[in-house]
Amino acid sequence: MNTRRTAILATLAAAAGAGACFHFLPGMSSSSRPRQMTPEEAKTLGFKMLSFVHYNDLHGHYHPKNYNGRYLSPLSLIRGYFDEVKAENPNSIFCNAGDDMEKGSVVEFLSKGESTIDIYKHLGLDLRALGNHDFAYGLESVKKFVNEPGDVVLCSNQLGLGKSFHQFEIDGIRVGVFAMVCRPWDERDQQYDGPYFKGVECGYDFSNLARKMIRKHRKDVDLLFMLSHLGLGDDEQVARESQGLDFIIGGHSHSVLPEPRYSPSGTVIVQAGSYGEYVGRLDIMLDPSSRRMAGFRYALKTVDPATMAPNLALESKIREVFQRHAPDVDAPITNLPARLDRLNVAKLACDAAIAVFGVDAAIIDGSTVWGELSAGPIVRQDLLDAFTVEIQPPGTHGFNSMMTGTLDHRDWEILNRGTAGGQFSVSIRGELNSNQPVRVAMQRRTALGAKDYFSGIRSLKALRFELETWEMLARHLSTRV
């Protein structure tokens, strides 16, 4: 053992006696928290280093963004950052913890996920987990997204969709990885325990599933980790109840973690926010003599061309995909004379529903408005940003999409009173005849859960899906002078 290694181990042992916590090292007692370590220390100790560059919950946010006058895709910047890391450390792995589809891009919605599949063929990921929004466009779309891009796709608790477990070797280090996805959501924006698709077997006892993976594979690998789309709370529970994981690279909860979380047994948990705003780098140091994780280093970076160079080939491909799937995506559809806050966006949507569907009344849930509309030119992306689509259950429609139905006048009065002073905006076209049924437009969650929102109301009749809310707004605004 060289003198530098002896000195470092002595320092670590002294720190352990003073109450510091870090991972087990040779000649030391086991502790509950792994030690953060610089690459220089790792090299001096003869440790090997693997670098994991990761992001999660992109949700289609790959359209070019204005970075102080430079329009670049966050995804090309993330890929460019990985290129930089890999040039520094050839033992680097590029991975993603799920939710690549839905919510973020008009192009992605109009192409029903095809634009995402096209772009990911050129992204160059090594490992990818499936997220709940990746199921949005139906079972065949998921299968295509698993098989076409060329990376290793993992989903251990949805059988038949992606690999259950993947083992690979890099610089003589045997690495094992598995992944899990959270429970799905229904049309009322509530989670349920059933399958995403009929006939697809699934399991949501996450800790038990993790323990089975650990028992089956731990002995065959030097590093074992989970690529998770469960959310930070479930990641912490799995790590607490399933000893034997070295680390978890997570997603789903959109958690921005500048510093890792730890389980009582020392599992390191990281996550990198959402929407391509952050990218993480987790360096894992491995002791070749014990063949176990000996330390780590972590950094969470803001995605910004001021500190990272884009991958220009990917940037070009993204623009090509946009042009192919939606060439007029940036064409203005109207000009707004003044900014609309969220309350007035909801009121505008009510007016749009009456104009587009010809109904007697319209109701919009203000809690479903994600953003304001600025004065000036409005493009379709602005409207999607205000009324983001979340298709629930998968393969159906957005929970905040527009539906129409009829109510008798008694039920209409109950509903109208129930919206007063609350979260709902209401528009009415003229005087309503008390002897006639009222044809009303409202969002899917409200329509299907009307009895929960408005006590005493009966079910709506002749209920049918019309359009996603942003599509309705686009149709309405494009006809305005």
Sequence and secondary structure as in RCSB ss.txt:
>XXXX:A:sequence
MNTRRTAILATLAAAAGAGACFHFLPGMSSSSRPRQMTPEEAKTLGFKMLSFVHYNDLHGHYHPKNYNGRYLSPL
SLIRGYFDEVKAENPNSIFCNAGDDMEKGSVVEFLSKGESTIDIYKHLGLDLRALGNHDFAYGLESVKKFVNEPG
DVVLCSNQLGLGKSFHQFEIDGIRVGVFAMVCRPWDERDQQYDGPYFKGVECGYDFSNLARKMIRKHRKDVDLLF
MLSHLGLGDDEQVARESQGLDFIIGGHSHSVLPEPRYSPSGTVIVQAGSYGEYVGRLDIMLDPSSRRMAGFRYAL
KTVDPATMAPNLALESKIREVFQRHAPDVDAPITNLPARLDRLNVAKLACDAAIAVFGVDAAIIDGSTVWGELSA
GPIVRQDLLDAFTVEIQPPGTHGFNSMMTGTLDHRDWEILNRGTAGGQFSVSIRGELNSNQPVRVAMQRRTALGA
KDYFSGIRSLKALRFELETWEMLARHLSTRV
>XXXX:A:secstr
  HHHHHHHHHHHHHHHTT      TTS   SS  B  HHHHHHTT EEEEEEEE   TTTTS EEETTEEE HH
HHHHHHHHHHHHH SSEEEEE S  SSSS HHHHHTTTHHHHHHHTTT  SEEE  GGGGTT HHHHHHHHHSS 
SEEE TTBTTSSBS EEEEETTEEEEEEEEE   B TTS B SS SSTT  B   HHHHHHHHHHHHGGG SEEE
EEEES HHHHHHHHHHSTT SEEEE SS  B SS EE TT  EEEEB STTSEEEEEEEEEETTTTEEEEEEEEE
EE  TTTS   HHHHHHHHHHHHHH TTTTS  EEESS B HHHHHHHHHHHHHHHH  SEEEEEGGG    B S
EEE HHHHHHHS   BSSTTS BTT EEEEEE HHHHHHHHHHTTTSSEEEEE S   TTS EEEEEEHHHHHTH
HHHSTT    EEEEEEE HHHHHHHHHHT  
